[in-house]
């Protein structure tokens, strides 16, 4: 799997933005997010706090990783997002 590494531009409010030039698979160097696109797009994303959304998670489910807000200027061009995995090695 060939993924082009991209470094996002940081915006206010903890947001990041990347402009992806063409069809392909791209990986954010800061977050590990992987975007697969069919054409040039602008993607804006940020890490959200679980404190606002944790009450929506019902048992037996638990909060287990980062929560992202991802927006794309051309939703049809964004064919997939792969999110980084989290693994707790503690008890």
N, C-alpha and C positions, 0 to 999 in steps of 0.2 A: 504494500500500500504506500504509494507516494503521496505525502502530504507536504504542501508548501507551508513553511512556518511564517506566520504574520505577527507583527507586533502592533497592537492597537494603539490608537491615539486616545489619551485619557481626556475625558470631558469632566465638567463639574458634576457633583452629586454621585461620584463613584462610577460613572458610566464610561464605557469604552466604545470605540467605533473603529471598524475596519472597512476599507473599500477593497473589494475583491475584484480583480481586473477581468477575469474570464472564467469559463467553466473549469471546474476542478475541485480538489479537496484541499482544504486549508486548516491549519491548526494554530490556535492562539498561543503565543509563547508565554502569556501570563496566566491564563485560566485553564489551559488544556482542552478547551472546547474545540470540537472539530466540525467544520461546516462543509457540506457538499452542495455545490451550486451549479446551475446549468448555464449561467451567463453572469455578466458583471452586476454586482449588487453592493449596496451599503448595508451593513449590519451593525446595529447598536445594541449593547447588552450591559447588564450590571448584575452584581451579586446582591441578593435581597436578604433581609433578616428573617429567620424562621419565627421570631417572636410574634409577628403579625399574623402568621398563617398556621402556627403549630396546632391551634385548636381545631383545625379542619382535618387533621390526621387522626383517624379513628383506630382504636385497637383492633386487631393485633399489630397494625402498622406503627412504625416509629420513625421519627425524623432521622435520616441516615446520611445526609450529604448536603452539598451546597444547593441553594435555590437561585436560579437565574431568571432574569427577565430579558428575553431576546426579541428584538424587533428587526424586521427586514423591510426595505423599501419596495421589494418585489417578492411577495410571499411565494409566488409560483416558481421562482427561480431557486429558492432554498429547498432542496429535496431531502436533506437530512441534517440533524444535529446530533453529534455524539457527545455525551456529557462525561466528565471525568468521574471515575469511580472512587468511592471512599471506603475504607476498611478500618474498623476499630480493632486493634490488636490487644486492647486492654480487656479486663474481666468483663 
